Amino acid sequence: MQELRGAVYLADDAIDESRLIGGRHVVKSDIHSWHLLVLDRDGAVCACTRYRHHPARVQFSNLAVAESPLASCSLWGRKVRSAVENEVSLSRCMDLPFVELGGWAIASEIRYTVEALRMVLAAYAFFRIFGGAVGLATATVRHSSASILRRIGGQPLQHDDQQVPSYIDRQYKCAMEILRFYSWAPNARYDLWIREIEKDILSTPVISGSSAALSTKMCCPSQMSLVPGFARPEHSR
């Protein structure tokens, strides 16, 4: 999964080779997250996304969105923090998990296929399996990723009546948007697909490992880390 991310981000000129560890794109949140994986017919990972489930009392400073350039902007920083804290409060009031989605990577051969869309819809299916969720995602404008997420139900983050604008992430050299997701409010046209994917997920293999073991393996570039997640056996044509 980390090798796929590294290869895709490198090809997109989002990162340079100095950001990779043995060809892998590694971030700290990987070992604390679920990873939704799509395998091709040869068993290789061809798409992935990360699902980070936060505790109910999570602080803004502990969220990935707090590291975005917009969060430290003199004009928008305070507004972004307030908007995100409102979403966290909503999840708490509804007794639902607050999650962050990220780490999107899709191999070029399936980038504009139905399977790429199914992987995004799988995030909603995952929400529902956990009993619902309020979520955030920082999505790139590159390859129309943000517009696809909006089409299936993602909504721009808002502060009062102001929409939080897109921003340039210099770390990944691209324009980004902050989108919010509610498990109960996907685009209705995709609801049947999401229900079908839920059934698939319940019978899909899960790879897991202890945090201690993961931390040890993450320090060694020559070893593949096992992370909580699941993988579809094959992608559709």
C-alpha positions as CSV (number, residue, x, y, z in Angstrom):
1,M,0.0,0.0,0.0
2,Q,2.8,2.4,0.9
3,E,4.7,1.4,-2.2
4,L,1.6,2.2,-4.4
5,R,1.2,5.6,-2.7
6,G,4.9,6.3,-3.2
7,A,4.7,5.4,-6.9
8,V,1.5,7.3,-7.6
9,Y,2.5,10.5,-5.8
10,L,6.0,10.4,-7.4
11,A,4.4,10.0,-10.9
12,D,2.1,13.0,-10.2
13,D,5.1,15.1,-9.1
14,A,3.3,15.5,-5.7
15,I,6.5,14.4,-3.9
16,D,10.2,13.8,-4.8
17,E,12.2,10.6,-4.0
18,S,13.6,12.2,-0.8
19,R,10.1,11.8,0.8
20,L,10.2,8.0,0.3
21,I,11.6,5.3,2.5
22,G,12.7,2.3,0.5
23,G,10.2,3.3,-2.2
24,R,7.4,3.7,0.3
25,H,5.4,6.7,1.3
26,V,5.1,6.5,5.1
27,V,3.1,8.7,7.4
28,K,2.6,8.4,11.2
29,S,-1.2,8.0,10.9
30,D,-0.8,4.8,8.9
31,I,-0.2,2.7,12.0
32,H,-3.3,4.2,13.7
33,S,-5.7,3.8,10.8
34,W,-7.8,1.3,8.8
35,H,-6.7,1.0,5.2
36,L,-9.2,0.1,2.4
37,L,-7.3,-1.7,-0.3
38,V,-8.2,-2.8,-3.8
39,L,-6.2,-5.7,-5.4
40,D,-5.8,-6.4,-9.0
41,R,-6.1,-9.9,-10.5
42,D,-2.4,-10.6,-9.7
43,G,-2.9,-9.7,-6.1
44,A,-1.1,-6.3,-6.2
45,V,-2.5,-3.3,-4.5
46,C,-3.9,-0.9,-7.1
47,A,-5.9,1.5,-5.0
48,C,-6.0,2.5,-1.3
49,T,-7.4,5.0,1.1
50,R,-6.9,5.6,4.9
51,Y,-9.7,5.7,7.5
52,R,-8.6,7.2,10.9
53,H,-11.1,6.8,13.7
54,H,-10.6,9.4,16.5
55,P,-11.7,9.3,20.1
56,A,-14.7,11.3,21.1
57,R,-12.7,14.0,22.9
58,V,-10.1,14.4,20.1
59,Q,-8.5,17.9,20.1
60,F,-8.2,19.9,16.9
61,S,-4.4,19.9,17.2
62,N,-4.4,16.1,17.0
63,L,-6.2,16.0,13.7
64,A,-4.5,15.8,10.3
65,V,-6.5,18.8,9.1
66,A,-4.8,20.9,11.7
67,E,-1.5,20.4,9.7
68,S,-3.0,21.9,6.5
69,P,-1.7,25.4,5.4
70,L,-5.2,26.7,5.7
71,A,-5.3,25.9,9.5
72,S,-2.3,28.2,10.0
73,C,-3.5,31.0,7.7
74,S,-3.9,34.4,9.4
75,L,-7.2,34.9,7.6
76,W,-8.8,31.4,7.7
77,G,-7.0,29.6,10.5
78,R,-9.4,30.5,13.3
79,K,-12.4,29.9,11.0
80,V,-11.1,26.4,10.0
81,R,-10.6,25.4,13.6
82,S,-14.1,26.6,14.6
83,A,-15.7,24.8,11.6
84,V,-13.8,21.5,12.4
85,E,-14.6,21.7,16.1
86,N,-18.3,22.1,15.1
87,E,-18.1,18.8,13.2
88,V,-16.4,17.1,16.1
89,S,-19.1,18.4,18.4
90,L,-21.8,17.1,16.0
91,S,-20.3,13.6,16.1
92,R,-20.1,13.8,19.9
93,C,-23.8,14.9,20.2
94,M,-24.9,12.1,17.9
95,D,-22.6,9.6,19.7
96,L,-21.0,8.8,16.4
97,P,-17.3,8.3,15.5
98,F,-15.4,11.2,14.1
99,V,-13.1,10.1,11.2
100,E,-10.6,11.5,8.8
101,L,-10.1,10.1,5.3
102,G,-6.9,10.5,3.4
103,G,-4.0,8.6,1.8
104,W,-5.9,8.3,-1.5
105,A,-3.9,6.6,-4.3
106,I,-5.2,5.0,-7.4
107,A,-3.1,3.2,-10.1
108,S,-3.4,4.9,-13.5
109,E,-4.9,1.8,-15.1
110,I,-8.1,2.0,-13.0
111,R,-8.1,5.8,-12.3
112,Y,-11.2,6.6,-14.3
113,T,-13.0,3.2,-14.0
114,V,-16.0,2.1,-12.0
115,E,-13.7,0.4,-9.6
116,A,-12.1,3.7,-8.6
117,L,-15.6,5.0,-7.8
118,R,-16.4,1.8,-5.8
119,M,-13.4,2.4,-3.6
120,V,-14.7,5.9,-2.7
121,L,-18.1,4.5,-2.0
122,A,-16.5,1.8,0.2
123,A,-15.7,4.6,2.7
124,Y,-19.4,5.2,3.2
125,A,-20.0,1.5,3.6
126,F,-17.2,1.5,6.2
127,F,-19.0,4.4,8.0
128,R,-22.2,2.4,8.2
129,I,-20.5,-0.8,9.4
130,F,-19.2,1.2,12.4
131,G,-22.7,2.4,13.1
132,G,-22.4,5.7,11.3
133,A,-19.8,8.6,11.3
134,V,-19.1,12.2,10.8
135,G,-16.0,12.6,8.7
136,L,-13.5,15.0,7.1
137,A,-11.3,14.5,4.1
138,T,-8.6,16.7,2.6
139,A,-9.0,15.9,-1.1
140,T,-6.8,16.9,-4.0
141,V,-8.2,18.8,-7.0
142,R,-5.8,16.8,-9.2
143,H,-7.4,14.1,-11.3
144,S,-10.9,15.5,-10.3
145,S,-10.6,13.7,-7.0
146,A,-12.3,16.4,-5.0
147,S,-15.1,16.9,-7.5
148,I,-15.8,13.1,-7.5
149,L,-16.0,13.1,-3.7
150,R,-18.5,16.0,-3.8
151,R,-20.5,14.2,-6.4
152,I,-21.0,11.2,-4.1
153,G,-22.0,13.3,-1.0
154,G,-19.0,15.2,0.2
155,Q,-19.8,18.8,1.2
156,P,-17.4,21.8,1.5
157,L,-16.5,22.6,5.1
158,Q,-18.3,25.8,6.2
159,H,-17.8,28.4,8.9
160,D,-21.1,30.1,9.6
161,D,-22.3,31.0,6.1
162,Q,-18.8,31.0,4.6
163,Q,-17.4,28.1,2.6
164,V,-13.9,27.3,3.5
165,P,-11.9,27.8,0.2
166,S,-9.5,25.5,-1.5
167,Y,-5.8,26.0,-0.8
168,I,-2.4,25.1,-2.2
169,D,-0.6,22.4,-0.2
170,R,3.1,23.0,-0.9
171,Q,4.0,19.7,0.7
172,Y,2.2,17.8,-2.0
173,K,2.4,20.5,-4.7
174,C,-1.4,20.6,-5.5
175,A,-4.6,22.4,-4.8
176,M,-6.7,20.8,-2.0
177,E,-10.2,21.0,-0.6
178,I,-11.5,20.2,2.9
179,L,-14.7,18.2,2.6
180,R,-17.1,16.9,5.3
181,F,-19.0,13.6,5.1
182,Y,-22.1,12.3,6.9
183,S,-22.7,8.6,6.8
184,W,-26.5,9.1,6.5
185,A,-26.3,11.6,3.6
186,P,-24.6,10.2,0.5
187,N,-25.9,11.0,-2.9
188,A,-29.1,8.9,-3.1
189,R,-28.1,7.5,-6.6
190,Y,-25.3,5.6,-5.0
191,D,-27.1,4.2,-2.0
192,L,-27.7,0.8,-3.5
193,W,-24.1,0.4,-4.5
194,I,-23.0,1.3,-0.9
195,R,-25.4,-1.3,0.5
196,E,-23.9,-4.0,-1.8
197,I,-20.3,-3.0,-0.9
198,E,-21.3,-3.3,2.8
199,K,-22.1,-6.9,2.2
200,D,-18.8,-7.4,0.4
201,I,-16.8,-5.8,3.3
202,L,-18.3,-8.1,5.9
203,S,-16.8,-11.1,4.1
204,T,-13.5,-9.5,3.1
205,P,-10.2,-10.6,4.7
206,V,-8.7,-8.3,7.4
207,I,-5.0,-7.9,8.1
208,S,-4.1,-6.7,11.6
209,G,-1.2,-6.4,14.0
210,S,-0.4,-4.9,17.4
211,S,0.6,-1.3,17.6
212,A,4.0,-2.3,19.2
213,A,4.7,-4.6,16.3
214,L,3.7,-2.0,13.8
215,S,5.9,0.7,15.3
216,T,8.9,-1.7,15.2
217,K,8.3,-2.6,11.6
218,M,7.7,1.0,10.5
219,C,11.2,1.8,11.6
220,C,12.7,-0.7,9.2
221,P,12.3,0.2,5.5
222,S,13.1,-3.3,4.3
223,Q,10.0,-4.8,6.1
224,M,6.4,-4.4,5.0
225,S,4.2,-3.1,7.8
226,L,0.9,-4.9,8.6
227,V,-1.8,-2.4,9.3
228,P,-5.5,-2.8,10.3
229,G,-7.4,-2.9,7.0
230,F,-9.1,-5.0,4.4
231,A,-8.6,-5.8,0.7
232,R,-11.0,-6.7,-2.0
233,P,-9.8,-9.9,-3.8
234,E,-10.2,-8.5,-7.3
235,H,-11.2,-5.2,-9.0
236,S,-14.0,-5.2,-11.5
237,R,-13.4,-4.6,-15.2
